[in-house]
Amino acid sequence: LGHLDEMLTQNIPLEVEADVQKIQLDYFHPWPKVENFSGHLSYHNQNLRVKGRGSIQNSEVEMVTADISDILGQEPGLKIESVVKGELSDGWNTIYQGKLLDEQWHSDLLMNGPMLLHLGLEIPLGEKSGHLKAKGKVSVEQATLTSPLFSAPHHHISGLVEFDDDHIYADHLKLRIDGKDEFKAKLNAS
């Protein structure tokens, strides 16, 4: 068949299928790595896909799919879809390390409690790499939020918070402040 580099640069069809275990996905700096990844890797005609599970910080990555299209082309792109189950503070740190939050948001808000994070990323690669696009949603149950901006901690927060590159929003959050009666809240921040 020839050398691998010749096959790739001359568009000779190449297909690879492999099950992998306990590898590290270091897909895009500054995002934290997926550790102990186990799943399936496939490479077909300059398109790479990995799909499986692992861990990120102290949270379980229940599912991650990473696709790189047109690896050797002028404008390759990386798309990641993941579901992460764990501690809300870990999810907050992951989003911060990925540069979706500025220092002020990260340092002012402390969050604790269980979460389920659905995260989608689109990352342009190559010479013309541009702006990362992110979207997702975080489902929280009985979480706590503290901040020097609040007179008292917010407890028993439950609901769904969605975000994209520019906004964080939620329509039906339930929470308690200072142990008082539960009430509903909306969130819309840019």
Salt bridges, closest charged atoms under 4 A:
GLU15 OE1 - HIS44 ND1 3.41
GLU17 OE1 - HIS40 NE2 2.45
GLU17 OE2 - HIS44 NE2 2.40
ASP19 OD1 - HIS40 ND1 2.81
GLU60 OE2 - ARG53 NH2 2.67
ASP67 OD1 - ARG49 NE 2.63
GLU75 OE2 - LYS128 NZ 3.94
ASP164 OD1 - HIS167 ND1 3.53
ASP165 OD2 - HIS131 NE2 3.96
